[in-house]
Amino acid sequence: MSTGEALMMLDLATSDAPRGPTDTALLTLVETIEALAGARTIDDVASVARSSARQISGADGVAFVPRRGRLLVPG
């Protein structure tokens, strides 16, 4: 994403204009990116991912699959 695109999304997210479905999705994306930027632990990342997945798709949760190099580590 270019800097211009990011600034456009930020302007949209902070405006008071009526929001349609696309605007709401962009706002959710911006809020998710901001929350992930502030995450300091894996628990913080999981909390942001879980909350965003619920908001975007109504998901019940998320799954993280750890990797060791190029191999997935079975859970």
Secondary structure by P-SEA (a helix, b strand, c coil): ccaaaaaaaaaaaaccccccaaaaaaaaaaaaaaaaaacccaaaaaaaaaaaaaacccccbbbbbbbcccccccc
